[in-house]
């Protein structure tokens, strides 16, 4: 059963390949837009969480719990941890003066027109590193942008653009 530890680097290579492929496709699709992505710090945390989750997932196969239900619950939890981490690492925000497009590896891109923007709220939970913009549109669900965890060449442009619409 020790061979499950070999699956950890294979899973990491597969994850890296899928992430790179997705990012390249999205960058080509939305070329001409400004780009904001998750910061290196946030990405590093999610990489660490992914590696730990994969090690613990392999451990559940090497030394499984006594019950099958416990084994499946642990395995499902660790797979879910990896999926959430990949979702966060592939979070990309493309924008221009007319629209905002939010993409993640799973799910369809959320495209919102700035003409339909009804309200922008800036929530700051403790300091500027935890700022979140909540964009409310005339139709659809609100879009939350965790600006404190993001970076990119367009971060200042995004802040100034949303600052024109901010109410609180």
Secondary structure, 3 states (H helix, E strand, C coil): CHHHHHHHHHHHHHHHHHHHHHHHHHHHHCCCCEEEEECHHHHHHHHHHHHHHHHHHHHHHHCCCCCHHHHHHHHHHHHHHHHHHHHHHCCEEEECCCEEEEECCCCCCEEEEHHHEEEEEEEECCCHHHEEEEEEECCCCCEEECHHHEECCCHHHHHHHHHCCECC
